[in-house]
Amino acid sequence: MSESVLFSVFLIFTGAAIIATLALYARQSLLLAYIVLGILAGPSVTGLIDDPRLIEDIAHIGIIFLLFLLGLDLYPGKLLRLLKEATAVTAASTVLFAVLGYAVAAGFGLPHGECLLIGAATTLSSTIVSLKLLPTTILHHRHTGEVIISILLLQDLMAIAALLVIHGLSAGHTPWQDAGLLLLALPALLFGGLAVERWVLRALFLRFAKIKEYVFLLVLGWCLGIAQLGHSFGLPYEIGAFMAGVTIANSPIAPYIADTLRPLRDFFLVMFFFALGAGFELAALSEVWIAALVLAAAVVVIKPLAYKFLFKAAGEPDLLAMEAGVRLGQMSEFSLLLVAVALQTQLVSQNAAVLVQFATLITFMVSSMVVVLRYPTPIALSDRLRRD
């Protein structure tokens, strides 16, 4: 490992520890701290990291593990139930927020293709911010948690589909080719993976479950192996990792796998969000900061109200509808991922990417503060609202 890589890792985690401490005192998401650290250390400010691409390949692994763990939560029975409960609200909100994002971008003169991507990024709410600010009792034992999780999971599935489309467009695929890829490669990975899990992995888990190191290695091998296999079919690594998670979601050992891999996922996600911040172009911000502020303001005001209306129309009580709406009232880490991938594949300009990045940061900050001040969270300012 080169000295520059060692210095970068030192800078990321030592700096993250310091800024994360400040973020916790300010009742802000740690996610925001990692991105701010990247901005401060990147070429636009101090230049301590003059090549963010040095970190991006390592950070990409964090996204692979994120989608693998998402797949672990989607065992077929739960997925069907979530589809029944949340499809209507998710579909309506997706159309509404896509139009909102498109309208703001078009109002500031961005090209049609970039307006479409900004609209797609606006539809998503943050899984990380929303779930980090949910107390465990609400997350697992109350209907509010079920409602929020169902919306987030369906949105994450849409984000994965959008990533697939972006990769297809960057490779020069036509929509028909993308459809054919989905019809052939995804079922092959799903059913092939389910068969291997049922007849091979499950037996290995049961026989060697007490050897934690072996289980850890087997899970890593499965996740990265299916990701590589999917890539060989022409799919993104993230899609393969997601399918790897889905195929073992029914395994009795799935909850243990999820708990074991979360620290590893978080390790790489720190690098991912740092890399996003380090790639942030402050020079481009001078051209789009007004548009970013308008988009962020529209999201933090309209999203909670729109969700409240949609949840009430779906039969939820007023208090739950309002709380769920506020907790979903931001953009998403997947918004950042979408524009990062689109920028790497040259499907959008630097200005459009910075617009989404800056708007997302603002919504993270405002939404987190509103939730902390109004609802039970693990980091609430008052003892009355603090719930672990």
N, C-alpha and C positions, 0 to 999 in steps of 0.2 A: 504493500500500500504506500503510495507516494506521500511525501511530506505535506503537499497541498491538501490531500484528502484527509489526513490526520488533523491538520489545522482546521479544516472545514467542520469535521465532526466535533472537535473541541469547541469551536465557536458556536455551533448550533445548540449543543446540549447545555453548555455552561451559560450561554446567553439566554436560552429558553428558560432555564431554571430561574434566572434573575427576573426576566420580564414576566414570566408566568406568576411569580410571587406578587409583582405589582398588579397584574391583571386580577388576581384573586382578591386582593384588597379593594380593588375598584369594582368587584362583582362582575367581571367580564369573562367571556368565554376564553379558555386557554387557546382555542383555535386562533382567535384574534391575536393573541400574544405571539404565536409562531409566525404569523404572516407579517406582523409589525417588525419582528426581529429580522426577517428576511429583507424587508424594505430597508431597514437601517444598515444591514451588512452588505447589501447589494451594490451594484455599480452606480445606481442613481444617487446614493448618499455617501457612505464611507468607502465603498470599493473594496472592503475586506474580502468579499467573494466577488471576483471579477468575471467569473464564468459560472452562472447558475446551472448550466448543463452538467457540471461536474456532479451535482447532487441528484439530478432528475432521474437517472436510471435506477439509482438506489431507492429514491422516493416512489418510483413506479410500483415497487413491490408492496408498498403500503396500500395502494389502491387495489392491488390484486387480493391482498388479505381482507380488505374492507368488503369487497364484493363476495369473497368466499364466505365470510361470516354472515353477510346478508342472506346468502343462499341457505345457510344452516338454519335460518329462522323460517324458511318457506317450505316446510313439509306439506305434501299435497292437501291434506285435510284442512290445515290452517289457511292455505292459499285460497281454496275454494270458498271458505267462510268469509275471508276478507273481501274477495271479489263481490260476494253478495251484499256485504254491508256497506262498502265504500265506493263501489264503481261509479254510482250516479254523482256523488259529491266530487269525486276526483275528476270525472269527465267534465262536469260543469265548471269547476274551478280552473281546470287546465285551459279550456277555451277562453274563459274570462281573463285570466292572467297572461295568456299568450297574446291576446289582443292588446292588453295594457302595455306589455313590454314592446310589442311591435309599434304601437302608436307613439310611444315616447321616442323610440329610436328613429322612426320615420319623421317625427316632428323636428328632429335635429338634423335631418338631411342625410342619414346613413343609407347606404345601398340596400336594396331589397333583401339580398341574401343575408346580410349582417342583421337586418331587422328581424328576420325569421329566427336566427340563432338567439338574439337577445330576447325575443318573445319566448322561445323554448326555455332559456335560462331563468326567466321570470316566473315560470309556472311552478318551480320547485321550491320546497321548504327544506330547511336544514335538519337532517336526521341527527347529526351530532349535537347541534345546539339544543334542539327540542328534547332529545332524550337525556342529555346531560343535566338539564334543568328540571326533569321530572323526578320527584321522590320515588324511591323503590315501591312504596305502598301504592302510589297512583299508577306507576308503570305496570305492575303485575297484578294488582288486586282490585282495580276500579275501572269502570266503563270508560272514564276519560282517557286512561292510558290505552285501552283497546282502540278507541276512536282515532287517537293521534297516530298510533303505530300503523293502523290499517291504511291511513292516508299516506304516510311516509313510505311504507313498503311499496304501494302501488306507484307512487311517484318515482321511487328508486328504479322500479322496473321500467318505467318510461324513460328515465335517464339512460339506462343501459341500452334500450332500443335506439335512443338518439345517438349514443356513442357508436353503435353499430353502423348507423346510417352515415355518420361523419367518416368513419374509417372506410366505408364503401365508396363515398364520394371522393375521398383523397386517393383511393386506389384506381379511380376511373370506372367504377362499377356503375351500371345502370340500375334503376329501381327493380327491374325484373331479375337482374343478377343477384341483387341483395335478397329479394324474396326467395329465389332458388337456394341461396346459401342458407337462409333460415330454415327452409323446408327440409333440407338434407342434413346439414351439419348439426344443428341444434338437437333434433330428435335422436340422431346417432349418438351424440355425446350423452344425452339424457338417459336413454334406454340402455345403452352400453354401460354407462356408469352405474345405473341402478342394478344391473345384473351383476357387475363386479362387486358392488357393495354387499349385495344380498348373499352371494355365494363365496366370496373371498374375504373382503375386508371385515365383515361382521364376525366371521370365524376367527380371524386374527385378533380382532379387538377382544373377543370373549376369552381367548386363550391366553393373551399376554397383557390383559388390562392392568395388572399390577406393576408392570414394568413401564413406568411413566415415560422414561426416555424413549423407549421404542414406540409408544403410541404417538408421542410428539413427532418423531421422525417419519412415521408412517403417514400421519396427517399432512405434514409438509410435503412429503413426496407425492401424495395424492393430489393436493391442491395445485402444486406447480407442474406436476406431470400432466394433468388434464388441461391446465392452462396452455402448456406447450403443444399438446395434441390438438386443442382447438385452434391454436395459431397455425399449425401445419395444415389445417383445413381452410385457412384464410380468415379465421375469426380473430378479433383482438384477444390478447391475453386475459383481459378483464372478464370477457364473456365466458371463456373456458373456466376461469376460477369460480365464477358465479355458478356455473353448471356443476362444478365439483362439489360446491357446498350443498346444492339442492339434492344431489344424488345420495348424500349421506345424512340428510336432515332427519330421516326416519330411524337412523341408527340409535340404539340405546345410549351410546356414548357421546352423542352430539352435544348435550349441554356441557359436558366436561371439555370437549374439544373447543367450544366457543370460549369458555373461561380461560383455557390455557393459551389460546392464540391472541387474546385481546392485548396483552402487554407487547407482544411482538408486532402486532398491527399498529399499535400506538407509536412504537419506536419509529417505524417507517413513515407513519403519517406526519410525525413532527417534521421529518425531512421533506415530505411532499409540500406541506404548507409553507415551510421555510423557502423552498424552491420557488413557489408561487410568488411569495413576497420579494425574493431576490430578483425575480424576472420582471418586477413591476417597474414600468417606465414613467417616472415622475414628469419627464418632459412631455410625454403624450397626455398626461393628466391635465395639463394646462389647456388643452384643446377640447376636452370632454367633461370637465369637472361639473359644469352646470347641468349637462344631460345626466350625469351620474347622480347628482343630488336630486334632480327631479324624479328619476326612476326610483331611487331609494325612498324618497318621501311618499311616492305613490304606493310603493309596496307596503311600507309599515303602516300606512293609513287605510288603504283599501283592502288589503288581504285579510286582516282580522274581521272587518265588517262584512266582507263577502263570505268568509267562512261561517260567521255567525248566522247569516241569512240562510246559507245552504244547509247547515246542520239543523237549524230550526225547521226548514222545509222537509228535512229527512226524519223529523219527529223527535229530535233531541231537545231536552229542556234548555231554557234560556241560559242558566249559569254555565252548564257544560258547553253549550254552543259558543259562548263568549270566551271562556277560558281556552278551549281548544283552538279557537280562531287566533287569539293573541299568541299562544305558544307556537303556532304555525306561521306567524306574521313576519317572515324574513325570507331571503333568498338562501341558496344552498351551497354546500361544498361541491355538490355535483354541478352547480352553475359555474363554479370556478374550473372544474375539471372539463366541462364541455368547451369552454372558450380556450382553455390551455391546449387541449387536443386539436381544436380547430385552428388555433394559431400555429401550432407545430406543423400542421398539414397545409398551411397557407390558405385556408378557406375564409379567414377573416383578417382584418387589418389589426395592427397594434392598438389603434385608437378604440376599436370596438371591444377588444379584449380588456383594455384598461377601464373602459366604461363599466363593464360588468363586474370586474374585480373591485373597483372602488365602491360601486353601489352595493355589492354584496357585503363588503366590510362595514359599511354604514348600517345596513340592516341588521347584521350580527350584533353590533354595538347597541343600537337603539332597542331592538327586540329583547336582547338579554336583560337590559336594564329595566324595561317595562315588566317583564316576567318576574324578575327578582323583587321588584317593589310591590307587586300586586298579588302574586300567587305563591303557594308553597314550593320551595326549592331547597336543595342541599346547601346553597350559599346565600340564603335570604339575609337581608339586613336586620330583620327583627326576629326575636326568639319565637314569636307567635307564628311566623311563616316558615321558619327553618324546619325542614323535614329531610331526613337522610334517605 
